[in-house]
Amino acid sequence: MQKHDETQQAAELRRAFLRHLPKRLETLRKRGYRLCTQGWDINALSLLFREIQTLAGTCGRNGLLDLSEHLFALESLLTPFVEEVSIPNNTQMESFGSQLRGLEQLIVRHEQQYGETTTTQAAAALTAAPVTSGTFALQVMPPPEYWKRFAPITPTSDATPKRPAVVAPEMTEAPVAPAPVAPTPTIAPITGAAAAAPLQIEAPPHMDAGERRKVFHLSDGNPLACEVDQKIEAAAYELTLVDSVAELKEVLGALAPHLVIVDAPFQDSLETIGDMIKIARTRLGRRLSLLTFSHSAELPIRLRAMRAGADSFIPLPAQSGDVMERVSELLDAENSDPFRVLIVEDDRSQAIFAESILRKAGMSTNAVTDPLAALDQLEKFHPELILMDLYMPNCSGMELTSIIREREAFINTPIVFLSGEQNQEMHFEALNAGGDDFLSKPIRPKHLISAVTNRVRRARSMGRRALAQNPRDPVTGLYDRAFVLDRLNAKLAAEDPASQGGGLLYVVIDGAGQIRERVGLTIFEALLNQVGAFVTAHIDDKDIVARYGDTSFALLAGAGDEDALIGIASDLRDRIAREVFEHEGKTLTVSLAIGICPFAAGLCDAGAMLNAAERAMTDARSAAAGQTRIGVFHPTRPKSTTDEHQTITQLIRDALKAEDFQLLFQPIVALQGDNEETFQALLRLRGPDGKLYTATELLPLAEREGLSADVDRWVVSRCLLVMAERQRQMRPVRLFVSQSMEAALDSTRTGWLRQLLETRRLSGEMLVLEFKLQEVLAHFNDFVSFATAIAELGVSISISTFDVKENSLQLLERFKVAYIKLATRYGGANLRDNAVRDELRMIVNTAHHHGAKVIASRIEDAQSASQLWNVGIDYLQGDFVQQAGQDLVFDFNATTA
């Protein structure tokens, strides 16, 4: 299989997965609510747990790290109840409910980005009224960034914080009544469009790592514009709204967008806007697209927009989903797969010239100097455009074009002649032979790039539209691969796909390589089409099949148990073994090997099902002679805890060698007047199956195997690189870095850290090393020596999991502690306990007395944030503020406004 084909398969799998992800998340959420409201059933829990595991890994493989983290948190929460077959208590049930409510926001976000949910529905989902069932709150959702509405407070002399002032915008609906708890600030609800605004999410994988796609929208605020704007933000593009042509001119002069959208009321100023865009395009030296709306679809209006430089003209009325699809096409044009151009030119120097120009423009090229060899390159390279010389030895460009047009797969591939021929009659003959255009040599580089780019972009657009209208090949009856993958994901998104029967069949022609070598590529391709047509004609009308690879097919059977699927496979093998295929006088017979993955196997992921079916086919092929060459995938028993630990340990060793760990960053936000950018660095490790392992899983095993010191050094070294890069950008950042006690006990650690700081030209003031309270108390004297030594470097100390225990408050007197991070018991439902709140006030007072700041971590709800605010906490951290992500992106200035 060609490399670009594998990449395309991966892209199709990802698109199909993302399309049906909101529905799968919603199904998962409903299952969770049923467990909480209709009784805790171990069988239902097992199904839910398996779905969460599958989705967590698949989201990780597809780059949705925030969603993967959230699902993994759900998985970790449910693991004890699955393994011990136990029932959660009220506190654990509330925690589970909180995680499910967090899932609702993710569902709305991904529906806005990939689904068809309207803005009104999304807003309703976020502002649902609270309903209770026993001790379990249903559909309770704090408004986005609720805690930012608090005004700064100053603790009184008796350390009892004053009630914060509240900024209350005009209310359009009644506020949600809070549960009876300690006094909390009154919160103004977020209504209207703001209620549906999505939280920060990771940049999609099509986006450049260092730059988000920027969109300027000249808008009058009409309903369609608002809905489009919300979808643009949900897709993680950077949106700037302007309300006048003068303002657009000002921002275009200062910033560099990738797309400008102009609403219909500004049509009279389109020529002026077009002039601005042209100037900006010249200045930027890259693509800047213009999309314009219009109340009229008449030809003069369209011509006016085109002459102004518009890339897309959308007459009203229009659907926001269709508009967003066009926006994505325009923004992703530069980040899509490179254009593939085949250059057929017998003059080597001319071929190199054209190839160098197109490669510098980011295209993938293949130059062929022998016109007869171009036919083989067609099948290998699959060009999207062919640059053809007119006069060549052995075969002219017109003759070669006629031959290419006889091939079904290349009927619509643009062929552009590039020649120095000045005779107009020859130009017409070339076009009559099947060419699409004729460019005369010599040609300027920018003209060549423009000619190729416009034609390939148009061909891609036409291809997408053709597939959307009819995903089935009219000759063979085979469906488009992306369509089959989409249907497979739709099946997996159903409530319980295993109970509906059916499965996936991976069909391969036996000895395909030998057949291809014997008959040649052209005849072999014709054979594949005939086999595909035969398979299509001999399966049930409800089943669908597509070419999957060079020699394979994917058949999706919508119903039937394992025996029925084996029956389908056996029938296909028997029928095709008796069939004789003919092409160009050659007679061929083929046999099939088939692998089956039933939905009953419970894999719940399209990629995993394809891999499982392929493995089953491979196993069937390698079986002893006389077997049916039909294999069925059966899931193996799960690994034991010991096996799992050994696997993770080996992953840690491999990651240390390859420096293959990952770091996520979560903001630590000051509640009173400090807007310095501060993040916690969180260690993660991606397994080969896509599962994301957290520090909680990794570090105990690393310590047991004596690898903690190496892991600690890697984390510190990588964080210093991040700090150095931010310092270079004039955006300093403070990083909290967790360390094991081995770091404090290592006599060489201080010298190593000093050398790194000097090498990176960094001050230690922005680095905070964090240690667990229990480990500090167990190695108190050694730790004091270490803390004193690194204090000379300016590095601060933070003590995590801080609790009121013997000597815990006294250690604040023995050495300088800059921060203490509270144990998790000082949060959630425990804050309703007066004794817990009294302990918390004592910790805050003692810490402040010794000059230490107090951080509350793992905060996931507005109620806890409000209560912690009232006792004088200095910083908040947790998913309620923002989930951990790969980028250090957070508006710290807004937190003190």
QUIDA-V587880 format. One record per residue. D_LAST is the distance of its C-alpha to the last C-alpha in Angstrom with 2 decimals. Layout:
BEGIN
d_last=D_LAST
d_last=D_LAST
END
This chain:
BEGIN
d_last=56.50
d_last=54.87
d_last=51.58
d_last=49.85
d_last=51.17
d_last=49.64
d_last=46.27
d_last=46.66
d_last=47.60
d_last=44.46
d_last=42.33
d_last=44.19
d_last=43.73
d_last=39.98
d_last=39.68
d_last=41.81
d_last=39.82
d_last=36.43
d_last=37.95
d_last=39.00
d_last=36.21
d_last=34.29
d_last=37.56
d_last=38.31
d_last=34.92
d_last=35.48
d_last=38.98
d_last=37.73
d_last=35.17
d_last=37.95
d_last=40.26
d_last=37.74
d_last=37.28
d_last=41.06
d_last=41.46
d_last=39.19
d_last=40.67
d_last=44.29
d_last=45.24
d_last=44.81
d_last=47.43
d_last=48.09
d_last=49.42
d_last=46.40
d_last=44.18
d_last=46.17
d_last=45.70
d_last=41.95
d_last=41.70
d_last=43.73
d_last=41.62
d_last=38.38
d_last=40.05
d_last=41.26
d_last=38.01
d_last=36.06
d_last=38.53
d_last=38.79
d_last=35.02
d_last=34.97
d_last=37.87
d_last=36.18
d_last=33.00
d_last=30.75
d_last=29.56
d_last=26.63
d_last=29.03
d_last=31.74
d_last=29.60
d_last=28.87
d_last=32.57
d_last=33.66
d_last=31.61
d_last=33.54
d_last=36.74
d_last=36.20
d_last=35.53
d_last=38.75
d_last=40.98
d_last=42.31
d_last=43.34
d_last=45.12
d_last=46.93
d_last=47.84
d_last=48.35
d_last=46.35
d_last=44.27
d_last=40.65
d_last=39.86
d_last=37.28
d_last=34.47
d_last=35.37
d_last=35.64
d_last=32.13
d_last=30.89
d_last=32.92
d_last=31.52
d_last=27.92
d_last=28.93
d_last=30.66
d_last=27.68
d_last=25.65
d_last=28.54
d_last=28.08
d_last=24.84
d_last=26.78
d_last=29.65
d_last=27.65
d_last=26.08
d_last=29.53
d_last=31.19
d_last=28.89
d_last=29.69
d_last=33.39
d_last=34.64
d_last=35.39
d_last=33.12
d_last=31.76
d_last=28.19
d_last=29.18
d_last=30.61
d_last=27.61
d_last=25.34
d_last=27.95
d_last=28.00
d_last=24.32
d_last=24.56
d_last=27.93
d_last=28.75
d_last=29.31
d_last=32.95
d_last=34.47
d_last=37.72
d_last=38.76
d_last=36.10
d_last=34.60
d_last=31.66
d_last=32.06
d_last=29.53
d_last=26.46
d_last=23.36
d_last=19.71
d_last=17.53
d_last=15.98
d_last=12.83
d_last=13.25
d_last=11.56
d_last=8.03
d_last=8.59
d_last=9.10
d_last=7.68
d_last=8.48
d_last=12.24
d_last=15.03
d_last=18.37
d_last=21.32
d_last=24.44
d_last=26.18
d_last=23.53
d_last=22.78
d_last=19.05
d_last=18.07
d_last=17.05
d_last=13.28
d_last=12.40
d_last=11.93
d_last=10.51
d_last=13.83
d_last=14.73
d_last=18.45
d_last=20.33
d_last=23.27
d_last=24.62
d_last=25.01
d_last=22.53
d_last=24.03
d_last=25.54
d_last=24.67
d_last=27.53
d_last=28.66
d_last=26.76
d_last=25.19
d_last=22.80
d_last=19.49
d_last=16.55
d_last=17.40
d_last=15.84
d_last=16.00
d_last=17.92
d_last=17.17
d_last=20.20
d_last=22.09
d_last=21.47
d_last=18.03
d_last=19.84
d_last=22.11
d_last=19.72
d_last=20.65
d_last=18.70
d_last=18.82
d_last=22.49
d_last=24.70
d_last=26.17
d_last=29.65
d_last=32.62
d_last=33.70
d_last=30.71
d_last=31.07
d_last=29.52
d_last=27.75
d_last=26.70
d_last=25.40
d_last=27.25
d_last=25.40
d_last=26.05
d_last=25.62
d_last=26.25
d_last=27.52
d_last=27.10
d_last=27.84
d_last=25.97
d_last=29.22
d_last=29.39
d_last=30.98
d_last=28.39
d_last=25.53
d_last=27.53
d_last=28.30
d_last=24.70
d_last=23.75
d_last=26.73
d_last=25.85
d_last=22.43
d_last=24.24
d_last=26.66
d_last=23.94
d_last=24.56
d_last=21.85
d_last=21.61
d_last=20.80
d_last=21.53
d_last=23.23
d_last=24.91
d_last=27.54
d_last=30.18
d_last=29.03
d_last=25.52
d_last=27.23
d_last=29.41
d_last=26.54
d_last=24.69
d_last=28.12
d_last=28.86
d_last=25.76
d_last=25.38
d_last=28.00
d_last=27.86
d_last=30.48
d_last=30.79
d_last=30.38
d_last=30.76
d_last=32.03
d_last=32.30
d_last=35.63
d_last=34.82
d_last=34.47
d_last=37.98
d_last=39.40
d_last=37.26
d_last=38.21
d_last=40.52
d_last=37.89
d_last=35.39
d_last=38.20
d_last=38.86
d_last=35.23
d_last=35.43
d_last=38.74
d_last=37.43
d_last=34.44
d_last=36.86
d_last=39.08
d_last=36.30
d_last=34.87
d_last=38.28
d_last=37.24
d_last=37.02
d_last=34.62
d_last=35.37
d_last=35.28
d_last=35.31
d_last=36.07
d_last=36.58
d_last=39.36
d_last=40.78
d_last=44.24
d_last=46.00
d_last=48.89
d_last=50.28
d_last=49.57
d_last=45.85
d_last=45.85
d_last=47.75
d_last=45.28
d_last=42.38
d_last=44.47
d_last=45.40
d_last=41.78
d_last=41.25
d_last=39.76
d_last=40.08
d_last=39.71
d_last=40.59
d_last=39.61
d_last=41.31
d_last=39.77
d_last=39.72
d_last=38.42
d_last=36.95
d_last=33.49
d_last=35.07
d_last=37.62
d_last=35.06
d_last=32.94
d_last=36.14
d_last=36.87
d_last=33.35
d_last=33.81
d_last=37.26
d_last=36.07
d_last=33.16
d_last=35.28
d_last=38.37
d_last=37.89
d_last=37.05
d_last=39.91
d_last=43.15
d_last=44.92
d_last=47.59
d_last=51.02
d_last=53.69
d_last=57.37
d_last=59.25
d_last=63.03
d_last=64.64
d_last=67.96
d_last=67.15
d_last=65.17
d_last=63.65
d_last=62.46
d_last=60.97
d_last=59.09
d_last=57.84
d_last=56.40
d_last=55.04
d_last=53.17
d_last=51.56
d_last=50.34
d_last=49.19
d_last=47.07
d_last=45.43
d_last=44.47
d_last=47.38
d_last=49.74
d_last=53.33
d_last=56.84
d_last=59.71
d_last=63.27
d_last=66.30
d_last=68.88
d_last=68.59
d_last=70.37
d_last=67.84
d_last=65.04
d_last=66.08
d_last=65.30
d_last=61.93
d_last=61.00
d_last=60.98
d_last=59.28
d_last=56.60
d_last=55.98
d_last=55.06
d_last=52.91
d_last=54.82
d_last=58.16
d_last=59.00
d_last=62.79
d_last=65.37
d_last=68.26
d_last=71.24
d_last=71.61
d_last=74.70
d_last=75.95
d_last=73.60
d_last=72.14
d_last=68.60
d_last=69.89
d_last=71.95
d_last=69.07
d_last=66.79
d_last=69.40
d_last=69.60
d_last=65.81
d_last=65.67
d_last=68.16
d_last=65.62
d_last=63.63
d_last=60.40
d_last=60.40
d_last=61.57
d_last=58.22
d_last=57.16
d_last=56.81
d_last=59.64
d_last=59.34
d_last=62.40
d_last=61.92
d_last=65.17
d_last=66.87
d_last=69.32
d_last=69.62
d_last=72.02
d_last=70.24
d_last=72.74
d_last=71.67
d_last=68.04
d_last=69.03
d_last=71.09
d_last=68.17
d_last=65.96
d_last=68.85
d_last=69.08
d_last=65.56
d_last=63.30
d_last=60.12
d_last=59.98
d_last=61.81
d_last=60.19
d_last=62.47
d_last=62.62
d_last=61.44
d_last=57.88
d_last=54.73
d_last=52.23
d_last=49.39
d_last=51.84
d_last=52.89
d_last=49.33
d_last=48.48
d_last=51.69
d_last=51.11
d_last=47.39
d_last=47.89
d_last=50.85
d_last=49.38
d_last=46.13
d_last=48.24
d_last=50.48
d_last=47.58
d_last=46.19
d_last=49.68
d_last=50.11
d_last=46.93
d_last=48.00
d_last=51.53
d_last=50.39
d_last=48.10
d_last=51.07
d_last=53.71
d_last=52.83
d_last=56.53
d_last=59.06
d_last=61.86
d_last=64.56
d_last=63.85
d_last=61.84
d_last=59.28
d_last=55.65
d_last=52.89
d_last=51.53
d_last=47.90
d_last=49.11
d_last=50.86
d_last=47.88
d_last=45.71
d_last=48.29
d_last=48.41
d_last=44.66
d_last=44.97
d_last=47.70
d_last=45.63
d_last=42.77
d_last=45.19
d_last=45.08
d_last=47.85
d_last=49.43
d_last=51.95
d_last=53.57
d_last=54.17
d_last=56.34
d_last=56.71
d_last=55.53
d_last=55.39
d_last=58.54
d_last=58.44
d_last=61.66
d_last=63.13
d_last=66.43
d_last=68.61
d_last=69.76
d_last=67.59
d_last=67.62
d_last=71.42
d_last=71.78
d_last=69.48
d_last=71.48
d_last=74.75
d_last=74.07
d_last=71.42
d_last=67.87
d_last=68.79
d_last=71.09
d_last=68.75
d_last=65.88
d_last=68.28
d_last=69.26
d_last=65.65
d_last=65.30
d_last=68.54
d_last=67.47
d_last=64.16
d_last=66.04
d_last=68.46
d_last=65.72
d_last=64.01
d_last=67.35
d_last=68.11
d_last=64.99
d_last=63.89
d_last=62.28
d_last=59.13
d_last=58.72
d_last=57.20
d_last=57.81
d_last=56.42
d_last=57.32
d_last=54.98
d_last=56.29
d_last=59.24
d_last=61.74
d_last=59.88
d_last=58.87
d_last=56.30
d_last=57.69
d_last=55.49
d_last=57.63
d_last=55.99
d_last=58.27
d_last=60.88
d_last=61.12
d_last=61.98
d_last=65.67
d_last=64.97
d_last=62.83
d_last=65.63
d_last=67.99
d_last=66.01
d_last=66.05
d_last=69.76
d_last=70.71
d_last=68.91
d_last=70.60
d_last=74.01
d_last=73.82
d_last=72.57
d_last=75.18
d_last=77.88
d_last=76.38
d_last=77.66
d_last=75.34
d_last=76.88
d_last=75.58
d_last=77.60
d_last=80.71
d_last=79.13
d_last=79.28
d_last=76.62
d_last=75.93
d_last=72.77
d_last=71.62
d_last=68.18
d_last=66.22
d_last=63.56
d_last=60.76
d_last=59.26
d_last=55.95
d_last=55.96
d_last=52.82
d_last=54.31
d_last=53.47
d_last=49.88
d_last=48.19
d_last=45.59
d_last=44.63
d_last=46.39
d_last=46.52
d_last=47.86
d_last=50.49
d_last=51.68
d_last=51.99
d_last=53.80
d_last=56.23
d_last=56.92
d_last=57.64
d_last=59.96
d_last=61.78
d_last=62.14
d_last=63.53
d_last=65.96
d_last=67.17
d_last=67.85
d_last=69.75
d_last=73.51
d_last=75.77
d_last=76.62
d_last=73.18
d_last=71.59
d_last=68.86
d_last=66.37
d_last=63.71
d_last=61.28
d_last=58.08
d_last=57.78
d_last=54.72
d_last=55.57
d_last=54.75
d_last=51.39
d_last=51.38
d_last=51.80
d_last=49.15
d_last=51.24
d_last=51.45
d_last=47.71
d_last=47.11
d_last=49.62
d_last=47.97
d_last=44.50
d_last=46.07
d_last=47.76
d_last=44.55
d_last=42.94
d_last=45.95
d_last=45.87
d_last=42.15
d_last=42.70
d_last=45.51
d_last=43.71
d_last=40.22
d_last=39.20
d_last=36.41
d_last=32.97
d_last=29.52
d_last=26.51
d_last=23.01
d_last=20.37
d_last=16.83
d_last=16.23
d_last=12.58
d_last=11.56
d_last=10.29
d_last=10.00
d_last=8.73
d_last=10.68
d_last=9.75
d_last=13.51
d_last=14.92
d_last=17.00
d_last=19.42
d_last=22.45
d_last=25.61
d_last=27.74
d_last=31.44
d_last=33.13
d_last=36.65
d_last=37.95
d_last=41.46
d_last=44.12
d_last=43.73
d_last=40.04
d_last=38.90
d_last=35.86
d_last=36.58
d_last=33.82
d_last=33.94
d_last=35.09
d_last=38.21
d_last=38.77
d_last=38.42
d_last=40.99
d_last=43.56
d_last=42.74
d_last=43.29
d_last=46.54
d_last=47.84
d_last=46.84
d_last=44.26
d_last=41.13
d_last=41.35
d_last=41.63
d_last=38.67
d_last=36.53
d_last=37.59
d_last=36.77
d_last=33.21
d_last=32.53
d_last=34.27
d_last=32.35
d_last=28.95
d_last=29.98
d_last=30.86
d_last=27.40
d_last=25.89
d_last=28.45
d_last=27.66
d_last=23.93
d_last=24.93
d_last=27.24
d_last=24.46
d_last=22.50
d_last=19.80
d_last=20.55
d_last=19.84
d_last=20.58
d_last=22.88
d_last=24.14
d_last=27.80
d_last=30.02
d_last=33.53
d_last=36.76
d_last=38.78
d_last=41.24
d_last=38.82
d_last=38.95
d_last=42.72
d_last=43.36
d_last=44.73
d_last=44.04
d_last=40.37
d_last=39.03
d_last=41.23
d_last=40.31
d_last=36.59
d_last=37.19
d_last=39.18
d_last=36.55
d_last=33.83
d_last=36.25
d_last=37.30
d_last=33.77
d_last=32.98
d_last=30.01
d_last=28.79
d_last=28.77
d_last=25.52
d_last=23.48
d_last=25.96
d_last=25.87
d_last=29.08
d_last=28.92
d_last=32.03
d_last=32.95
d_last=33.72
d_last=37.19
d_last=38.26
d_last=37.05
d_last=39.06
d_last=42.07
d_last=42.19
d_last=40.70
d_last=42.85
d_last=42.66
d_last=38.91
d_last=38.52
d_last=40.59
d_last=38.50
d_last=35.16
d_last=36.67
d_last=37.91
d_last=34.71
d_last=32.77
d_last=34.86
d_last=33.28
d_last=29.75
d_last=29.17
d_last=27.31
d_last=28.53
d_last=26.85
d_last=28.93
d_last=28.38
d_last=29.88
d_last=29.59
d_last=31.53
d_last=33.39
d_last=36.74
d_last=39.46
d_last=38.35
d_last=34.80
d_last=33.21
d_last=35.98
d_last=35.20
d_last=32.00
d_last=34.49
d_last=36.63
d_last=34.33
d_last=30.83
d_last=28.46
d_last=24.93
d_last=23.62
d_last=25.12
d_last=24.43
d_last=25.55
d_last=28.50
d_last=28.02
d_last=29.75
d_last=26.68
d_last=25.07
d_last=26.05
d_last=28.79
d_last=29.68
d_last=26.76
d_last=28.83
d_last=31.38
d_last=31.17
d_last=32.90
d_last=30.37
d_last=27.47
d_last=29.55
d_last=30.12
d_last=26.46
d_last=25.71
d_last=28.60
d_last=27.34
d_last=23.85
d_last=25.58
d_last=28.14
d_last=25.77
d_last=23.61
d_last=26.90
d_last=27.97
d_last=24.76
d_last=23.87
d_last=20.56
d_last=20.83
d_last=19.90
d_last=20.49
d_last=21.79
d_last=23.15
d_last=20.71
d_last=21.59
d_last=20.65
d_last=18.01
d_last=20.44
d_last=20.75
d_last=17.02
d_last=16.81
d_last=19.93
d_last=18.99
d_last=15.76
d_last=18.15
d_last=20.46
d_last=18.06
d_last=17.68
d_last=15.74
d_last=15.30
d_last=15.82
d_last=18.08
d_last=20.02
d_last=20.62
d_last=18.15
d_last=15.32
d_last=17.51
d_last=21.24
d_last=22.86
d_last=23.89
d_last=25.81
d_last=23.07
d_last=20.23
d_last=17.68
d_last=14.11
d_last=10.71
d_last=9.36
d_last=6.68
d_last=5.17
d_last=5.69
d_last=3.79
d_last=0.00
END
